[in-house]
Amino acid sequence: MQNSIPIGIGATIFPENFNEIEDIYNFSIQEKVDFLRIVPGLKVGLSENIDIDYSNHIKVIEKMQSIISDKLIDFASEEHEL
């Protein structure tokens, strides 16, 4: 947080960059941001040329759940001062 403003990273995920989710997560941890926003891409307006299979939304959610559960297991197995 800088000057009382939370700093975060936001990424819109399409099938073309799906495999970068974990790298984006790791970058956000490395940079110690306050939050990470991962959002599946949604076709609206003039985006006629974008082909989105909406099963991508489910895959994005499942990937984030997997990353978070793995990281929580890692965190729980380490010693931390609270």
Biopython code that builds the backbone (N, CA, C, O; Angstrom):
import numpy as np
from Bio.PDB.StructureBuilder import StructureBuilder

atoms = [
    (1, "MET", "N", (0.860, -1.171, 0.000)),
    (1, "MET", "CA", (0.000, 0.000, 0.000)),
    (1, "MET", "C", (0.903, 1.229, 0.000)),
    (1, "MET", "O", (1.857, 1.320, 0.772)),
    (2, "GLN", "N", (0.584, 2.157, -0.872)),
    (2, "GLN", "CA", (1.345, 3.402, -0.929)),
    (2, "GLN", "C", (0.377, 4.565, -0.785)),
    (2, "GLN", "O", (-0.632, 4.636, -1.487)),
    (3, "ASN", "N", (0.692, 5.478, 0.130)),
    (3, "ASN", "CA", (-0.161, 6.653, 0.359)),
    (3, "ASN", "C", (-1.614, 6.259, 0.595)),
    (3, "ASN", "O", (-2.531, 6.901, 0.083)),
    (4, "SER", "N", (-1.815, 5.203, 1.372)),
    (4, "SER", "CA", (-3.149, 4.675, 1.706)),
    (4, "SER", "C", (-3.908, 4.156, 0.489)),
    (4, "SER", "O", (-5.129, 4.012, 0.547)),
    (5, "ILE", "N", (-3.223, 3.877, -0.594)),
    (5, "ILE", "CA", (-3.855, 3.342, -1.798)),
    (5, "ILE", "C", (-3.377, 1.907, -1.992)),
    (5, "ILE", "O", (-2.180, 1.668, -2.150)),
    (6, "PRO", "N", (-4.316, 0.942, -1.982)),
    (6, "PRO", "CA", (-3.903, -0.439, -2.207)),
    (6, "PRO", "C", (-3.377, -0.620, -3.632)),
    (6, "PRO", "O", (-3.948, -0.097, -4.589)),
    (7, "ILE", "N", (-2.296, -1.357, -3.752)),
    (7, "ILE", "CA", (-1.676, -1.608, -5.049)),
    (7, "ILE", "C", (-1.978, -3.049, -5.450)),
    (7, "ILE", "O", (-1.779, -3.975, -4.664)),
    (8, "GLY", "N", (-2.457, -3.229, -6.673)),
    (8, "GLY", "CA", (-2.803, -4.567, -7.118)),
    (8, "GLY", "C", (-2.467, -4.794, -8.579)),
    (8, "GLY", "O", (-2.046, -3.884, -9.293)),
    (9, "ILE", "N", (-2.662, -6.018, -8.994)),
    (9, "ILE", "CA", (-2.464, -6.415, -10.381)),
    (9, "ILE", "C", (-3.771, -7.006, -10.870)),
    (9, "ILE", "O", (-4.409, -7.790, -10.167)),
    (10, "GLY", "N", (-4.166, -6.633, -12.068)),
    (10, "GLY", "CA", (-5.360, -7.194, -12.689)),
    (10, "GLY", "C", (-4.995, -7.810, -14.023)),
    (10, "GLY", "O", (-4.222, -7.233, -14.788)),
    (11, "ALA", "N", (-5.544, -8.978, -14.306)),
    (11, "ALA", "CA", (-5.259, -9.643, -15.575)),
    (11, "ALA", "C", (-6.546, -10.241, -16.129)),
    (11, "ALA", "O", (-7.285, -10.921, -15.418)),
    (12, "THR", "N", (-6.803, -9.982, -17.394)),
    (12, "THR", "CA", (-7.912, -10.608, -18.088)),
    (12, "THR", "C", (-7.367, -11.848, -18.783)),
    (12, "THR", "O", (-6.410, -11.775, -19.554)),
    (13, "ILE", "N", (-7.986, -12.977, -18.502)),
    (13, "ILE", "CA", (-7.473, -14.247, -19.003)),
    (13, "ILE", "C", (-8.312, -14.746, -20.176)),
    (13, "ILE", "O", (-9.526, -14.921, -20.074)),
    (14, "PHE", "N", (-7.628, -14.966, -21.278)),
    (14, "PHE", "CA", (-8.199, -15.568, -22.478)),
    (14, "PHE", "C", (-7.513, -16.922, -22.670)),
    (14, "PHE", "O", (-6.497, -17.185, -22.027)),
    (15, "PRO", "N", (-8.035, -17.775, -23.528)),
    (15, "PRO", "CA", (-7.367, -19.061, -23.763)),
    (15, "PRO", "C", (-5.893, -18.894, -24.148)),
    (15, "PRO", "O", (-5.070, -19.745, -23.810)),
    (16, "GLU", "N", (-5.558, -17.828, -24.838)),
    (16, "GLU", "CA", (-4.180, -17.606, -25.291)),
    (16, "GLU", "C", (-3.195, -17.335, -24.152)),
    (16, "GLU", "O", (-2.003, -17.606, -24.299)),
    (17, "ASN", "N", (-3.667, -16.808, -23.027)),
    (17, "ASN", "CA", (-2.747, -16.526, -21.924)),
    (17, "ASN", "C", (-3.098, -17.315, -20.657)),
    (17, "ASN", "O", (-2.609, -17.006, -19.570)),
    (18, "PHE", "N", (-3.940, -18.325, -20.808)),
    (18, "PHE", "CA", (-4.356, -19.141, -19.662)),
    (18, "PHE", "C", (-3.159, -19.717, -18.904)),
    (18, "PHE", "O", (-3.151, -19.733, -17.673)),
    (19, "ASN", "N", (-2.162, -20.184, -19.628)),
    (19, "ASN", "CA", (-1.002, -20.822, -18.998)),
    (19, "ASN", "C", (-0.113, -19.847, -18.239)),
    (19, "ASN", "O", (0.868, -20.266, -17.624)),
    (20, "GLU", "N", (-0.431, -18.570, -18.267)),
    (20, "GLU", "CA", (0.366, -17.571, -17.557)),
    (20, "GLU", "C", (-0.206, -17.220, -16.184)),
    (20, "GLU", "O", (0.368, -16.400, -15.467)),
    (21, "ILE", "N", (-1.327, -17.833, -15.813)),
    (21, "ILE", "CA", (-1.979, -17.490, -14.539)),
    (21, "ILE", "C", (-1.025, -17.670, -13.362)),
    (21, "ILE", "O", (-0.903, -16.779, -12.521)),
    (22, "GLU", "N", (-0.357, -18.800, -13.295)),
    (22, "GLU", "CA", (0.527, -19.047, -12.154)),
    (22, "GLU", "C", (1.707, -18.073, -12.144)),
    (22, "GLU", "O", (2.133, -17.633, -11.077)),
    (23, "ASP", "N", (2.235, -17.735, -13.315)),
    (23, "ASP", "CA", (3.316, -16.746, -13.381)),
    (23, "ASP", "C", (2.834, -15.384, -12.891)),
    (23, "ASP", "O", (3.565, -14.678, -12.196)),
    (24, "ILE", "N", (1.620, -15.018, -13.247)),
    (24, "ILE", "CA", (1.044, -13.741, -12.788)),
    (24, "ILE", "C", (0.887, -13.770, -11.269)),
    (24, "ILE", "O", (1.205, -12.796, -10.588)),
    (25, "TYR", "N", (0.398, -14.885, -10.746)),
    (25, "TYR", "CA", (0.257, -15.039, -9.295)),
    (25, "TYR", "C", (1.621, -14.903, -8.611)),
    (25, "TYR", "O", (1.766, -14.148, -7.649)),
    (26, "ASN", "N", (2.608, -15.630, -9.107)),
    (26, "ASN", "CA", (3.945, -15.591, -8.503)),
    (26, "ASN", "C", (4.552, -14.190, -8.580)),
    (26, "ASN", "O", (5.212, -13.748, -7.640)),
    (27, "PHE", "N", (4.334, -13.497, -9.685)),
    (27, "PHE", "CA", (4.826, -12.122, -9.818)),
    (27, "PHE", "C", (4.172, -11.225, -8.769)),
    (27, "PHE", "O", (4.840, -10.379, -8.174)),
    (28, "SER", "N", (2.869, -11.406, -8.542)),
    (28, "SER", "CA", (2.175, -10.564, -7.562)),
    (28, "SER", "C", (2.702, -10.815, -6.144)),
    (28, "SER", "O", (2.781, -9.893, -5.333)),
    (29, "ILE", "N", (3.061, -12.070, -5.854)),
    (29, "ILE", "CA", (3.653, -12.381, -4.544)),
    (29, "ILE", "C", (5.037, -11.758, -4.438)),
    (29, "ILE", "O", (5.377, -11.149, -3.424)),
    (30, "GLN", "N", (5.826, -11.911, -5.482)),
    (30, "GLN", "CA", (7.192, -11.355, -5.517)),
    (30, "GLN", "C", (7.180, -9.848, -5.322)),
    (30, "GLN", "O", (8.025, -9.304, -4.610)),
    (31, "GLU", "N", (6.232, -9.178, -5.947)),
    (31, "GLU", "CA", (6.153, -7.717, -5.862)),
    (31, "GLU", "C", (5.384, -7.230, -4.640)),
    (31, "GLU", "O", (5.262, -6.026, -4.416)),
    (32, "LYS", "N", (4.866, -8.166, -3.854)),
    (32, "LYS", "CA", (4.154, -7.857, -2.605)),
    (32, "LYS", "C", (2.992, -6.890, -2.808)),
    (32, "LYS", "O", (2.816, -5.940, -2.046)),
    (33, "VAL", "N", (2.206, -7.148, -3.846)),
    (33, "VAL", "CA", (1.027, -6.314, -4.075)),
    (33, "VAL", "C", (-0.041, -6.653, -3.044)),
    (33, "VAL", "O", (0.012, -7.706, -2.408)),
    (34, "ASP", "N", (-1.002, -5.766, -2.882)),
    (34, "ASP", "CA", (-2.054, -5.974, -1.904)),
    (34, "ASP", "C", (-3.134, -6.935, -2.388)),
    (34, "ASP", "O", (-3.765, -7.618, -1.581)),
    (35, "PHE", "N", (-3.347, -6.989, -3.687)),
    (35, "PHE", "CA", (-4.362, -7.902, -4.211)),
    (35, "PHE", "C", (-4.047, -8.275, -5.654)),
    (35, "PHE", "O", (-3.298, -7.588, -6.349)),
    (36, "LEU", "N", (-4.633, -9.369, -6.072)),
    (36, "LEU", "CA", (-4.519, -9.851, -7.441)),
    (36, "LEU", "C", (-5.926, -10.108, -7.952)),
    (36, "LEU", "O", (-6.719, -10.787, -7.298)),
    (37, "ARG", "N", (-6.232, -9.567, -9.115)),
    (37, "ARG", "CA", (-7.544, -9.763, -9.732)),
    (37, "ARG", "C", (-7.346, -10.534, -11.032)),
    (37, "ARG", "O", (-6.736, -10.024, -11.972)),
    (38, "ILE", "N", (-7.858, -11.759, -11.085)),
    (38, "ILE", "CA", (-7.822, -12.583, -12.291)),
    (38, "ILE", "C", (-9.264, -12.693, -12.784)),
    (38, "ILE", "O", (-10.150, -13.125, -12.046)),
    (39, "VAL", "N", (-9.490, -12.300, -14.034)),
    (39, "VAL", "CA", (-10.844, -12.264, -14.578)),
    (39, "VAL", "C", (-10.863, -12.968, -15.930)),
    (39, "VAL", "O", (-10.040, -12.668, -16.795)),
    (40, "PRO", "N", (-11.798, -13.906, -16.121)),
    (40, "PRO", "CA", (-11.916, -14.500, -17.453)),
    (40, "PRO", "C", (-12.442, -13.470, -18.444)),
    (40, "PRO", "O", (-13.297, -12.651, -18.107)),
    (41, "GLY", "N", (-11.924, -13.518, -19.668)),
    (41, "GLY", "CA", (-12.363, -12.582, -20.701)),
    (41, "GLY", "C", (-13.820, -12.816, -21.074)),
    (41, "GLY", "O", (-14.291, -13.954, -21.100)),
    (42, "LEU", "N", (-14.520, -11.742, -21.358)),
    (42, "LEU", "CA", (-15.921, -11.801, -21.745)),
    (42, "LEU", "C", (-16.098, -11.032, -23.047)),
    (42, "LEU", "O", (-15.647, -9.893, -23.166)),
    (43, "LYS", "N", (-16.742, -11.641, -24.002)),
    (43, "LYS", "CA", (-16.935, -11.032, -25.308)),
    (43, "LYS", "C", (-18.100, -10.045, -25.244)),
    (43, "LYS", "O", (-19.235, -10.431, -24.964)),
    (44, "VAL", "N", (-17.809, -8.762, -25.507)),
    (44, "VAL", "CA", (-18.847, -7.723, -25.517)),
    (44, "VAL", "C", (-18.554, -6.721, -26.624)),
    (44, "VAL", "O", (-17.447, -6.672, -27.159)),
    (45, "GLY", "N", (-19.546, -5.937, -26.954)),
    (45, "GLY", "CA", (-19.355, -4.818, -27.872)),
    (45, "GLY", "C", (-18.767, -5.191, -29.216)),
    (45, "GLY", "O", (-19.303, -6.043, -29.925)),
    (46, "LEU", "N", (-17.659, -4.548, -29.567)),
    (46, "LEU", "CA", (-17.040, -4.702, -30.875)),
    (46, "LEU", "C", (-16.026, -5.845, -30.935)),
    (46, "LEU", "O", (-15.170, -5.868, -31.819)),
    (47, "SER", "N", (-16.115, -6.772, -30.018)),
    (47, "SER", "CA", (-15.125, -7.839, -29.957)),
    (47, "SER", "C", (-15.505, -9.040, -30.840)),
    (47, "SER", "O", (-15.314, -10.193, -30.453)),
    (48, "GLU", "N", (-16.039, -8.750, -32.017)),
    (48, "GLU", "CA", (-16.493, -9.816, -32.919)),
    (48, "GLU", "C", (-15.380, -10.794, -33.272)),
    (48, "GLU", "O", (-15.641, -11.983, -33.456)),
    (49, "ASN", "N", (-14.158, -10.316, -33.367)),
    (49, "ASN", "CA", (-13.047, -11.158, -33.803)),
    (49, "ASN", "C", (-12.469, -12.028, -32.697)),
    (49, "ASN", "O", (-11.582, -12.844, -32.947)),
    (50, "ILE", "N", (-12.965, -11.858, -31.478)),
    (50, "ILE", "CA", (-12.476, -12.667, -30.362)),
    (50, "ILE", "C", (-13.382, -13.883, -30.226)),
    (50, "ILE", "O", (-14.598, -13.753, -30.086)),
    (51, "ASP", "N", (-12.777, -15.060, -30.270)),
    (51, "ASP", "CA", (-13.526, -16.299, -30.139)),
    (51, "ASP", "C", (-13.302, -16.847, -28.737)),
    (51, "ASP", "O", (-12.198, -17.279, -28.406)),
    (52, "ILE", "N", (-14.349, -16.832, -27.911)),
    (52, "ILE", "CA", (-14.221, -17.286, -26.528)),
    (52, "ILE", "C", (-15.144, -18.478, -26.301)),
    (52, "ILE", "O", (-16.352, -18.411, -26.528)),
    (53, "ASP", "N", (-14.544, -19.557, -25.853)),
    (53, "ASP", "CA", (-15.302, -20.709, -25.396)),
    (53, "ASP", "C", (-15.553, -20.450, -23.913)),
    (53, "ASP", "O", (-14.601, -20.344, -23.138)),
    (54, "TYR", "N", (-16.797, -20.347, -23.512)),
    (54, "TYR", "CA", (-17.088, -19.929, -22.145)),
    (54, "TYR", "C", (-16.720, -20.974, -21.094)),
    (54, "TYR", "O", (-16.827, -20.712, -19.896)),
    (55, "SER", "N", (-16.288, -22.157, -21.536)),
    (55, "SER", "CA", (-15.742, -23.112, -20.566)),
    (55, "SER", "C", (-14.434, -22.560, -19.993)),
    (55, "SER", "O", (-13.962, -23.026, -18.955)),
    (56, "ASN", "N", (-13.847, -21.560, -20.677)),
    (56, "ASN", "CA", (-12.647, -20.885, -20.185)),
    (56, "ASN", "C", (-12.891, -20.282, -18.796)),
    (56, "ASN", "O", (-11.986, -20.265, -17.962)),
    (57, "HIS", "N", (-14.102, -19.792, -18.549)),
    (57, "HIS", "CA", (-14.418, -19.201, -17.248)),
    (57, "HIS", "C", (-14.239, -20.238, -16.133)),
    (57, "HIS", "O", (-13.655, -19.949, -15.089)),
    (58, "ILE", "N", (-14.744, -21.434, -16.370)),
    (58, "ILE", "CA", (-14.629, -22.503, -15.375)),
    (58, "ILE", "C", (-13.169, -22.892, -15.192)),
    (58, "ILE", "O", (-12.718, -23.095, -14.064)),
    (59, "LYS", "N", (-12.431, -22.997, -16.284)),
    (59, "LYS", "CA", (-11.016, -23.373, -16.198)),
    (59, "LYS", "C", (-10.219, -22.340, -15.416)),
    (59, "LYS", "O", (-9.329, -22.703, -14.647)),
    (60, "VAL", "N", (-10.526, -21.050, -15.598)),
    (60, "VAL", "CA", (-9.827, -19.992, -14.858)),
    (60, "VAL", "C", (-10.114, -20.128, -13.362)),
    (60, "VAL", "O", (-9.197, -20.045, -12.544)),
    (61, "ILE", "N", (-11.364, -20.334, -13.008)),
    (61, "ILE", "CA", (-11.728, -20.481, -11.592)),
    (61, "ILE", "C", (-11.051, -21.712, -10.993)),
    (61, "ILE", "O", (-10.512, -21.649, -9.888)),
    (62, "GLU", "N", (-11.076, -22.824, -11.713)),
    (62, "GLU", "CA", (-10.445, -24.047, -11.208)),
    (62, "GLU", "C", (-8.933, -23.862, -11.042)),
    (62, "GLU", "O", (-8.353, -24.341, -10.068)),
    (63, "LYS", "N", (-8.304, -23.177, -11.977)),
    (63, "LYS", "CA", (-6.857, -22.939, -11.893)),
    (63, "LYS", "C", (-6.525, -22.089, -10.669)),
    (63, "LYS", "O", (-5.583, -22.390, -9.935)),
    (64, "MET", "N", (-7.302, -21.023, -10.451)),
    (64, "MET", "CA", (-7.051, -20.169, -9.285)),
    (64, "MET", "C", (-7.291, -20.943, -7.984)),
    (64, "MET", "O", (-6.531, -20.784, -7.028)),
    (65, "GLN", "N", (-8.334, -21.777, -7.934)),
    (65, "GLN", "CA", (-8.572, -22.589, -6.741)),
    (65, "GLN", "C", (-7.393, -23.522, -6.482)),
    (65, "GLN", "O", (-6.982, -23.707, -5.337)),
    (66, "SER", "N", (-6.859, -24.099, -7.533)),
    (66, "SER", "CA", (-5.719, -25.010, -7.403)),
    (66, "SER", "C", (-4.488, -24.281, -6.871)),
    (66, "SER", "O", (-3.820, -24.768, -5.959)),
    (67, "ILE", "N", (-4.191, -23.114, -7.440)),
    (67, "ILE", "CA", (-3.029, -22.334, -6.999)),
    (67, "ILE", "C", (-3.182, -21.940, -5.538)),
    (67, "ILE", "O", (-2.255, -22.105, -4.744)),
    (68, "ILE", "N", (-4.344, -21.424, -5.186)),
    (68, "ILE", "CA", (-4.566, -20.958, -3.819)),
    (68, "ILE", "C", (-4.487, -22.119, -2.827)),
    (68, "ILE", "O", (-3.861, -21.986, -1.775)),
    (69, "SER", "N", (-5.109, -23.248, -3.146)),
    (69, "SER", "CA", (-5.067, -24.372, -2.200)),
    (69, "SER", "C", (-3.643, -24.893, -2.049)),
    (69, "SER", "O", (-3.232, -25.233, -0.940)),
    (70, "ASP", "N", (-2.879, -24.964, -3.144)),
    (70, "ASP", "CA", (-1.474, -25.383, -3.045)),
    (70, "ASP", "C", (-0.675, -24.419, -2.179)),
    (70, "ASP", "O", (0.124, -24.850, -1.348)),
    (71, "LYS", "N", (-0.883, -23.119, -2.364)),
    (71, "LYS", "CA", (-0.132, -22.121, -1.594)),
    (71, "LYS", "C", (-0.532, -22.158, -0.131)),
    (71, "LYS", "O", (0.318, -21.973, 0.741)),
    (72, "LEU", "N", (-1.815, -22.395, 0.164)),
    (72, "LEU", "CA", (-2.243, -22.478, 1.561)),
    (72, "LEU", "C", (-1.654, -23.699, 2.242)),
    (72, "LEU", "O", (-1.285, -23.639, 3.415)),
    (73, "ILE", "N", (-1.562, -24.813, 1.512)),
    (73, "ILE", "CA", (-0.940, -26.014, 2.076)),
    (73, "ILE", "C", (0.535, -25.734, 2.368)),
    (73, "ILE", "O", (1.041, -26.103, 3.428)),
    (74, "ASP", "N", (1.229, -25.074, 1.419)),
    (74, "ASP", "CA", (2.634, -24.708, 1.636)),
    (74, "ASP", "C", (2.767, -23.787, 2.841)),
    (74, "ASP", "O", (3.653, -23.981, 3.674)),
    (75, "PHE", "N", (1.897, -22.786, 2.941)),
    (75, "PHE", "CA", (1.937, -21.823, 4.035)),
    (75, "PHE", "C", (1.705, -22.530, 5.372)),
    (75, "PHE", "O", (2.401, -22.264, 6.352)),
    (76, "ALA", "N", (0.722, -23.432, 5.402)),
    (76, "ALA", "CA", (0.383, -24.136, 6.642)),
    (76, "ALA", "C", (1.514, -25.055, 7.101)),
    (76, "ALA", "O", (1.649, -25.328, 8.293)),
    (77, "SER", "N", (2.320, -25.528, 6.161)),
    (77, "SER", "CA", (3.399, -26.447, 6.532)),
    (77, "SER", "C", (4.651, -25.715, 7.024)),
    (77, "SER", "O", (5.577, -26.342, 7.538)),
    (78, "GLU", "N", (4.677, -24.404, 6.866)),
    (78, "GLU", "CA", (5.815, -23.607, 7.315)),
    (78, "GLU", "C", (5.508, -22.998, 8.679)),
    (78, "GLU", "O", (4.346, -22.907, 9.073)),
    (79, "GLU", "N", (6.540, -22.586, 9.393)),
    (79, "GLU", "CA", (6.338, -21.901, 10.668)),
    (79, "GLU", "C", (6.223, -20.404, 10.412)),
    (79, "GLU", "O", (7.037, -19.822, 9.695)),
    (80, "HIS", "N", (5.205, -19.785, 11.003)),
    (80, "HIS", "CA", (4.990, -18.345, 10.803)),
    (80, "HIS", "C", (4.712, -17.692, 12.144)),
    (80, "HIS", "O", (4.027, -18.256, 12.998)),
    (81, "GLU", "N", (5.252, -16.502, 12.314)),
    (81, "GLU", "CA", (4.923, -15.701, 13.484)),
    (81, "GLU", "C", (3.700, -14.868, 13.165)),
    (81, "GLU", "O", (3.645, -14.212, 12.125)),
    (82, "LEU", "N", (2.730, -14.888, 14.041)),
    (82, "LEU", "CA", (1.507, -14.089, 13.829)),
    (82, "LEU", "C", (1.521, -12.890, 14.731)),
    (82, "LEU", "O", (0.585, -12.090, 14.709)),
]
sb = StructureBuilder()
sb.init_structure("model")
sb.init_model(0)
sb.init_chain("A")
sb.init_seg("    ")
for serial, (resi, resn, name, xyz) in enumerate(atoms, 1):
    if name == "N":
        sb.init_residue(resn, " ", resi, " ")
    sb.init_atom(name, np.array(xyz, "f"), 0.0, 1.0, " ", f" {name:<3s}", serial, name[0])
structure = sb.get_structure()
